[in-house]
Amino acid sequence: MVSFTALFTSGLLATSAFAAPFTHVKRDNTTSSSKRGAAYNDINTVSPLTTDGTISWAYNWGMWSFGDLPSNVEYVPMLWGSQYFTGWVAAIETALSGGSDYILGFNEPDMPSQADMTPADAASYYTQYITPYSGQAKLISPSVTSSTESGAGLSWMTEFLGDCSSCGLTGLAVHWYGTTAEEFESFITQAITTAQEYSLTEVWITEFALNADVNGVADASTTAAFLDTVQPWLDSQSMVTRYSYFMCAENYLLTDNALNAVGDAYVSSSN
């Protein structure tokens, strides 16, 4: 399945490698056990999701937070791809000193339009740039698509994990775009099985949405019903430790910088 991250993040990522670091405030990340996160481009869009403490973490497909997140929301940096190796050391040291407990790997390296790496190259780069921080943070794999084609999705991931057996990985990350809750749960179950086969202890879904919603929510009631179905299931899966719906932005989880019906469904503590 094609991911649409690039439509929203290309401008941010183009500047992230050269940006001056922001001052980070050390977060107390122990007060919330929520798995739910905020995937954002504009950091100012995160706060509407955090009023009831449901959101515990956030990321922006980059290695700089570009501001301060609300209290008790952990920023999780990502090394998006090979074009952002410059500046990585300064960025990750800033993130870690600011309270980040995790590091995310490359964004959809199984996609030519995204990070675009072979499993072997990704393992080599991961070992060079991310593995040295094992012990300072928990390390999450690259995020792959939900494509079922050979050499993509979990097929790509399996090759990567075989090549990266000494990378110090804690968890496996995936994306999903599709049409039904049943499809979603089936794919995540496969991801959980893959993680267990390689002795990983957690699974992250860092980007997921219905196909109809990639350019903005098409039908709020349909999307809210989807979330009402899959979130209790995700929260019941002990291997799934974090997830973030696509995305924290206008016409997605927000309308006029306030939660809309889909945003309400996403953060609802009753899910």
C-alpha positions in Angstrom: 0.0 0.0 0.0 1.4 3.4 -1.0 2.0 5.8 1.9 1.3 9.5 1.6 3.8 10.7 4.2 5.9 12.5 1.6 3.0 14.8 0.7 3.1 16.4 4.2 6.7 16.0 5.3 8.9 16.9 2.4 9.2 20.6 3.4 9.9 19.8 7.0 12.5 17.2 6.3 14.2 19.4 3.8 15.1 21.8 6.6 15.5 19.4 9.5 19.1 18.4 8.8 20.2 22.0 8.9 18.1 23.5 11.7 19.5 24.8 14.9 18.5 22.7 17.9 15.6 23.8 20.0 15.8 23.8 23.8 14.1 20.7 25.1 12.5 20.4 28.5 13.1 17.1 30.3 9.7 15.3 30.3 8.2 13.2 33.0 7.0 10.3 30.8 6.0 8.0 33.6 2.5 9.3 34.3 0.7 8.0 31.2 0.5 4.5 30.0 -1.3 5.4 26.8 -0.1 3.8 23.6 -1.5 6.7 21.5 0.7 9.2 19.8 0.5 12.3 17.6 2.0 12.3 14.2 2.5 16.0 13.3 4.2 18.5 11.0 3.2 21.6 13.0 4.0 21.2 16.7 1.2 23.6 17.5 -1.4 21.1 16.4 -0.4 18.6 19.1 -1.9 20.3 22.1 -5.6 19.9 21.2 -5.0 16.1 21.5 -3.4 16.2 24.9 -6.0 17.8 27.2 -7.1 14.5 28.8 -3.7 12.9 28.9 -4.5 10.2 26.3 -1.5 11.1 24.1 1.8 10.2 25.6 4.3 10.6 22.7 4.7 12.4 19.4 6.9 12.4 16.3 7.2 14.3 13.0 9.1 12.0 10.7 12.2 14.0 11.5 15.1 14.4 14.0 14.2 17.8 15.5 11.0 18.5 17.4 10.8 22.1 16.2 9.5 23.4 19.5 8.4 22.2 22.9 5.6 19.6 23.2 3.0 19.7 25.9 4.0 18.3 29.3 4.3 14.5 29.6 4.4 14.1 25.8 7.6 12.4 24.7 9.2 13.5 21.4 10.5 10.5 19.5 13.2 11.3 16.8 13.4 9.5 13.5 16.4 9.1 11.1 14.2 9.4 8.0 16.7 8.3 5.4 20.2 8.5 4.0 20.0 12.1 2.9 19.7 13.2 6.6 22.8 11.6 8.0 24.4 15.1 8.2 23.4 16.6 11.5 22.1 13.4 13.0 24.6 13.2 15.9 23.7 16.7 17.1 20.0 16.1 16.7 19.9 12.8 18.5 22.0 14.0 21.4 19.6 16.9 21.8 16.6 14.6 21.7 18.1 12.2 24.2 19.1 15.0 26.6 15.6 16.3 26.3 14.0 13.1 27.5 13.5 10.9 24.4 13.5 7.3 25.4 13.2 5.8 21.9 14.7 6.2 18.4 12.8 5.4 15.2 14.5 4.0 12.1 14.1 4.9 8.5 10.7 5.9 6.9 9.4 3.3 4.5 12.8 2.1 3.1 10.8 -0.5 1.1 9.3 2.3 -1.0 11.2 3.9 -3.9 9.5 7.3 -3.2 10.5 7.2 0.5 13.7 6.2 2.2 14.4 3.6 -0.6 17.0 1.1 0.8 17.7 -2.5 0.4 17.4 -4.5 3.6 21.2 -5.0 3.6 22.0 -1.3 3.1 19.4 -0.4 5.8 21.0 -2.8 8.2 24.4 -1.3 7.5 23.2 2.3 8.0 21.3 1.3 11.1 24.3 -0.2 12.6 26.4 2.8 11.9 24.0 5.6 12.9 21.5 4.2 15.3 22.9 1.2 17.1 25.6 3.2 18.9 22.7 4.7 21.0 21.6 1.3 22.3 21.6 1.6 26.1 20.8 5.3 25.9 17.5 4.7 24.2 15.3 1.8 23.0 15.8 1.2 19.2 12.8 0.7 16.9 13.2 -0.7 13.4 12.6 1.1 10.1 8.8 1.6 9.4 7.7 -0.5 6.5 4.5 -0.3 4.4 1.7 -2.8 4.5 2.4 -3.9 1.0 2.2 -7.6 0.4 4.5 -7.6 -2.7 7.7 -9.5 -2.5 10.6 -7.3 -1.3 8.2 -4.9 0.4 6.3 -4.7 3.7 6.9 -7.5 6.1 8.9 -9.4 3.4 11.4 -6.5 3.4 11.3 -6.4 7.2 12.2 -10.1 7.5 15.3 -9.7 5.3 16.3 -6.6 7.3 15.9 -8.3 10.6 18.1 -11.2 9.4 20.7 -8.7 8.3 20.4 -6.6 11.5 20.6 -9.3 14.2 23.3 -7.3 16.1 21.6 -3.9 15.8 20.2 -3.8 19.3 16.6 -3.6 18.2 13.8 -3.5 20.8 10.8 -3.2 18.5 9.4 -3.4 15.0 7.5 -0.5 13.3 4.9 -0.7 10.5 2.5 1.5 8.6 -0.9 0.5 7.3 -3.4 1.8 4.8 -6.5 -0.2 3.8 -10.3 -0.4 3.9 -11.5 -2.4 6.9 -10.8 -3.1 10.5 -10.4 -6.8 9.7 -7.6 -6.1 7.2 -5.9 -3.9 9.7 -6.0 -6.4 12.6 -4.9 -9.2 10.3 -1.8 -7.2 9.2 -0.9 -6.2 12.7 -1.2 -9.8 13.8 1.3 -10.7 11.1 3.6 -7.9 12.3 3.4 -9.2 15.9 4.3 -12.7 14.8 7.2 -11.4 12.8 8.5 -9.4 15.8 8.2 -12.5 18.1 10.1 -14.6 15.6 13.0 -12.3 15.9 12.7 -11.9 19.8 11.6 -8.3 19.6 9.4 -7.2 22.5 7.2 -4.5 21.0 5.4 -3.4 17.8 4.7 0.2 16.8 2.2 1.3 14.2 3.6 4.8 13.5 1.2 5.6 10.6 -2.2 4.2 9.8 -5.4 5.3 8.2 -8.2 4.3 5.9 -7.4 4.6 2.2 -10.3 7.1 1.8 -8.7 9.5 4.4 -5.2 10.0 2.9 -6.1 13.5 1.6 -8.2 14.3 4.6 -11.1 12.6 6.4 -13.7 11.6 3.8 -16.5 10.6 6.1 -16.1 11.3 9.8 -18.6 8.7 11.0 -16.9 5.9 9.1 -13.5 6.8 10.4 -14.7 7.3 13.9 -16.3 3.8 13.8 -13.1 2.4 12.4 -11.2 3.8 15.4 -13.8 2.7 17.8 -13.2 -0.8 16.6 -9.4 -1.0 16.2 -8.3 1.0 19.2 -9.7 -1.3 21.9 -8.1 -4.2 20.0 -4.7 -2.4 19.8 -4.9 -1.5 23.5 -5.6 -5.2 24.3 -2.5 -6.4 22.4 0.4 -6.6 24.8 3.0 -6.6 22.0 1.6 -3.3 20.6 3.1 -0.6 22.7 2.6 2.6 20.6 0.5 3.7 17.6 -0.4 7.0 15.9 -3.2 7.7 13.5 -2.5 9.7 10.3 -2.4 12.5 11.3 -2.4 15.5 13.7 -3.5 18.1 11.1 -6.4 20.2 9.8 -9.1 18.0 8.1 -7.6 14.9 9.7 -7.9 14.8 13.5 -8.5 18.5 13.7 -10.9 21.2 12.4 -10.0 24.8 13.1 -7.3 23.6 15.4 -9.7 21.8 17.6 -10.6 18.1 17.8 -13.2 17.0 15.3 -15.4 13.9 15.5 -12.4 11.7 14.4 -10.1 13.4 16.8 -12.6 12.9 19.6 -12.8 9.2 18.7 -9.0 8.9 18.7 -8.4 10.4 22.1 -11.5 9.1 23.8 -10.4 7.3 27.0 -13.4 5.0 26.6 -12.0 3.3 23.5 
